[in-house]
Amino acid sequence: MSTNQEASALLSSSKKRKEDGNRLFGNKIYSAALACYRAGLEDLPPYAKVTTNDQGDGNTTNDGTNDYRNEIINLEVGLRSNIALALLKLAEEKQLPPLPGGVATNNQEEVHKLYTEIEEECNIALQLDSMNPKLYHRRGLARQYFAEQNQMQLQCDGDSSSSSNDDETQLRLDEQWKLAEEDFKKSIDILNSQTGVKKTQVDDACKVLENLRLTKEKSQVVMKTEGHASFKQQQMIQSNGGHMEQIPFGSDGDFPPSPQVQRDYILQLLSRCTTNPPIINGEAYFLINMEWWQSWCQYVSLFSMYTTTAEGGNSCNNNRNGGRSPMKIKQHCRQIDTSNQQILQLLPPGATLPPYLEQDRNEALYPKKDEKKKKKKKKSCDSSSSSDDSDDDDGYTAMKKSPPRPGDIDNSSLILPNNNEGWCCTIESAQNDQQKSNNENQECDNDAVLLRNHLVRGYDYELLPREAYGALRAWYGESSPHILRRVVTNADAAVGASTTQRVELYSEHWDIITRRSSSLSSSKNSNSISFKCSACGSPTGKSSCTRCGVARYCNRQCQMNHWTYHKKMCSKLKKQKEEGSLDANNSSSTNLFLDSAWGRVGLNNLGNTCFLNSAMQCMMHVAPLTRYFLSDRYSADINTHNILGTGGKVAKAYAAVLKELWMGSHQYQNVSPTALKRAIELFAPQFSGASQQDSAELITYLLDALHEDLNRVKNPPYVEMPDVDLGRKLSISGAEAWQLSCIRNDSFVYDNFYGLYKSKCVCPQCNKVTVKFDPFNHITLEIPQQPLRHMALLLTRDCAETFTKERLDDENMLYCSGCKKHVQAMKTVTLWRIPKILVVHLKRFEYRGTFNRSKIGVLVDFPLDGLDLDSHAPQSSVAQDDFVDDRVPMMYDLFGVVNHYGRMGYGHYTAHARRWDETGAEQKWAEFDDENVTDVANTDSIVSPAAYVLFYKRRLFL
């Protein structure tokens, strides 16, 4: 082979090496790309090492030889420029913060070597091409990063080094800053002098120069004003493994760093936490909003996507699956599954993949037809992505669209807003107690930050170890209080069983309020609440009537609503105050005239309307709902366009009766619910006339009517509750089902009275399991007949078991997707999400044919206080493999009972009720028998075989 042929072969090989390196660089495999570029340099013909004079004299006798030399020179410049860029990427990946005390890490020393090598490569290339702006730009970046690293090391060293050494080091750093600034200026000057240069390239280069100046100024200010402390030391440095670790900067000298650096650093922290000793009691974990966590995961590509190819370079191959066969697509998805599971295992136990990945996986497996057409149009793209020359990744132009950068960490959706009327004092007290402990202990656990009920991991939040959350908080900041929870070790009940370690989500701060609520519930009397609102009964009566100075109100609207009833009493109260018989500053005195008769008003029987009266007396003792109507807040929510409602007629009639009952308590002994009965009869004819009706059916209808009349969703979309994917976490499916139901239903009634059933159907032929969630506003319990005269039937056990299982009849058969036909499946119904107000219907009436109807008179022994439903709330139950204990105390107290005496269709209804608010319940009960209202002397009489409908309220009414 001749010399020219050999040189030509070497040149072709060098070009091929460069193209291979560009493809690897585009796929972010920087080490392999660097090896290709260096191999390309070695393959260059030996006489390619020409001097600057050889390049520019122009006196060669052979134009072809001169062009050949220029081609080789340009190739060498491009290779060295690409080597510098690949080294920059590797340095960015390896960049870790320096340790304080003058300790240099191996990574830090390696990064310094990389920066030195970048500068050398750029120096050699600039001897061949002194007007290449990229070389100046990349050398400037290397000098800037080198100065930043040393500046950070100088700041972290503290007092470990002498001041004279520091001064010498600072002088060298100043020189590095100056050289980097000169390189960036030179790059900008060359770009301005060249023709055909895009303005965006010049603007980007100017931004890099400005960032350099800002970074330099920050460092100098810190060194002058704070000595060796970092200018973000409080946020950037965190304890880890016995030493202080500084969170890395970004390439522009400020937070946050590039997505790739963030991803690698967080994975390194998570890996370190995983490989550390086992989880110990008291270890801290932080909650982070799931929406923010998803946004960050997409921004940094923490998990691999299914529908995108490798990003980077100038590749425009964005087709979803590249036209691969379904088998190859499934194989590809399985490989991505394995990769994502490996990352998922680095997170605290029990973590789940973000929801966007599930959607992305489905799109990869089942692409839409229009997307397939788009794929064919996008196949004509250059497969080799160049990292140099016209398109590079050095900051001049954006190479690809990426997800937006997340904002501040916002956990406000997880935190209970401090606007609960009855709990204001309790929350403030808890926070004050926490603040006192914080003064004694520097580390705040934020246990006083009350969380919303029914938070689900993987849907509402994710859990992160302290180190990872600390880095994210330093990079992005937070606009809400951080939420920290600790691991608690609990021993299993079984003898000899191993202990379990779980993060307790609610119990620590819930227990504070539980104890207070329990003490209030047991000791509360009629005069215990200070300064009630005379209109709605809220325990936050702030302002007083300007005339008598006695009546208290929580807002102006309540005062206006109450004036019709108060004006007759105002002069009398004013006179008592002037005579000194009434002290306006004493809550016992000012609330006396309210509490003695407040709500103790009978309802006139309009002709067999005891079923309505008893239901109304219990409903009107739902304190939050009553305040909602008495304060006229309901009027803003009336939905006159809802075809499922009554156009607001039932809601308005209900409000009118409530105002007569509560605001007119001191004037009226009886109230006639005529307007309410007419409104109900107009839309529910089954309740018309003077015949006796079922009180339980009326309560169900009234709840539905009030909800639809006050539904804030004016144009509800069609929403179908889908079957649950059994491959997913059930708690996430339940949270999604509740969210779906709230798309159509958003009312004060829905928030307080509605919960979720979980129904499980098993096909008797193929054993296929179908799970579904459905909303409910009451539960109906079957009462088994027993020959015993009295039977202690616990509500949380025997009754609950009788209503959970049933065999579907011919009219309610299940369509089995496995058998492709309707079957009589076995259906199991359990409580999943229990509402704040729980209405329990004891099914005492049996239908044994047209003329054979009977009543079950078995005594159900139900508790007045402390009904514990923890065991019947599967959503709150902790599985053996769960790392988070998210059980909310499901303790309920009774406040209303509808009683039925006599036979079916010929009996009589009465009610027992007691007043309560969110801070507790009174011990004094009253019996309501149409117009007659009497105090209950012995509470044992409330638990009787006549009990028909029970009204329970959650003790922690949040």
Secondary structure, DSSP 4 states (H G I P E B T S, - for coil): --HHHHHHHHHHHHHHHHHHHHHHHHTT-HHHHHHHHHHHHHHS-GGG---HHHHH----S-HHHHHHHHHHHHHHHHHHHHHHHHHHHHHHHH--PPPSTTPPPHHHHHHHHHHHHHHHHHHHHHHH-TT-HHHHHHHHHHHHHHHHHHHHHHHHHGGGS-HHHHHHHHHHHHHHHHHHHHHHHHHHHHHHHSSS--HHHHHHHHHHHHHHHHHHHHHHHHHHHSTTS-TTHHHHEEEETTEEEEPPP-TTSSSS--HHHHHHHHHHHHHHHHHSSPP-TT-EEEEEEHHHHHHHHHHHT-S--SS-----TT-----SSTT--HHHHHHHHHHHHHHHHHHHTTSSTT----HHHHHHHHHHHS--HHHHHHHHHT----S---SSTTS-SSSSS--S--PPPP-SB--GGGBPPTT-GGGHHHHHHHHHHHHHHHHH-SS---TTSPBPTT--BTTTEEEEEHHHHHHHHHHH-BSS--EEEEEEEEE-SSTTPPEEEEEESSHHHHHHHHHHHHHHHHH--TT-SSS--TTT--S---EE-TTTS--EESSHHHHHHHHHHHHHHHHHHHHHHHHTSS-TT-HHHHTHHHHTTTT--EE--SSS-HHHHHHHHHHTT-HHHHHHHHTTGGGGG--SS-TTS-TTHHHHHHHHHHHHHHTTTTT-SEE--HHHHHHHHHH-GGG-SSS---HHHHHHHHHHHHHHHT-S-SSPPP---PPP-TTS-HHHHHHHHHHHHHHH---HHHHHH-EEEEEEEE-TTT--EEEEEEEES-EEEE----SSSS----IIIIIHHHTTEEE--GGG-EEETTTTEEE--EEEEEEEE--SEEEEEEE-EEE-SSS-EEE--PPP---SS-EE-GGG-GGGPPPTT-SEE-----EEEEEEEEEEESSTTT-EEEEEE--EETTEE-S--EEEETTEEEE-S-GGGGSSTTEEEEEEEESS--
